Structures are given as structure tokens and as C-alpha cells.
Amino acid sequence: MYESTNNNSQTHAQKLTAEIKKIWGKLTDEEIAFQVSNPTKFYEAVNNKYSIRKDEAEKTVKKLDADCAAACSKDAKPSDNASAPTAKAANS
């Protein structure tokens, strides 16, 4: 029976959110969600809570995004040990 690797791994967005929380833990879940829905509000929240300029925060998010994308693509690769039926020769 085939089991999807997605059952055991987080999506790219979930990983990115988790990494943002690690770096900017003072941000609320709602503020972090703005990163996708309203980036201006997201960067304003980062600036308000951490005094980090938008361009610096954007660089950080781009790096996190690239790192998460790489991790997700690594997680999505099929294993080399894919289940395949094996044949046994019958020696009579």
C-alpha cells in the first residue's frame, strides 16, 4: 500500500510560518498571515515590534522562503526504496 509523504511533512507555507515565528516570535498568527494576504501590514508589524526596516525584513523572508522551498522539495522526493514486487525463481 502506498503512503503519501505529505502525511508526515509540513507544507511549504507551514514551514515558512514556523520559521517566521522562530525569528519574530512577538508577531501574532494574524500578523504572520499578513505576509501572504497583506505584506505591507506584515512588514509594518515587524517594524513596530522589532524596529527592522522593510527591506531587511524582506531579505530575511526571501531567504526563509528559499530555504523552506528547498526543504519541501527534498521532502517530496520519492524514496529509492519504492515498493516493487520481487520475483523468486522456482527451482524444481
N, C-alpha and C positions, 0 to 999 in steps of 0.2 A: 504494500500500500504506500502511495506517495504522500509525503507530508510537506506542506509548503514551508519554506524557510521564513516566510513573513510572520508565521505564528510566533516565532521566537525572537524576532528582531523588531526594532522600532523603525518607524518610517523616518524619512529624511526630516520632515517638519518636526517630529517629536524629538529627534536627536538635536536639531538646531535649537529648539526651545529649551531643552535641558542644558545645553552648553551656555546659552544666554543667561539662564538662571544661575549657573555656576559663577559666571563673571560678574553679573549685575544682579545679585540676589535681592537687592532692595526693590526691584521692579515687581509690580503685581502681575498676575497672569493676564489681566486685561491689558496692561501696558505692553507686555511682551506680544500679545496677539496683534497689537497695532503695527508690529514690524511688518506684517503682511497686509493688513487692511488699511492702515493709515501711517505710513512710515514717518511722516512729519511729526505726528504725535508721539511715536515711539522714540525718535531722536530727541524730542523736547523732554520726555521723561528721563532719558539717560542723562541729558544735560542738567536737568533740575536736581537729580539725585546724586550725580557723580561729577558734575562740572566738567564733563567731557564734550568737546566740540563735535558737531555733527560729522565732519569729515573723518575725525579719528574713530568715532563710533562706527561709521560706515565701513572703514577699513577692517575693523575688528569683526563686524558681522560678515563681510565678504570672505574673510579667512575662515571663520567658523563654518560658513555655508559650504565652502570648498572642502574643508575637512570632513564635514558630515556627508557630503555627496560622495566623497571617496570611500568613506566607511560604509555607506549604504550600498555602493556598487560592489564593494568587497563582500558584504553580507549576502548579496543577491546572486553571486556566482554559484553555479551548481557544483556540488562536490564531485571529486574524481571517483568516488566510491559509489556511483549510482547503482541502484539495484538492477542487476541484469541476471536473467536466468543462466545457470551454468548447466552444461550437459556432461553427463558422466558416460563414459563408454562402457557398454556392457561387454564384459569378457566372458564368452561362453566356452 
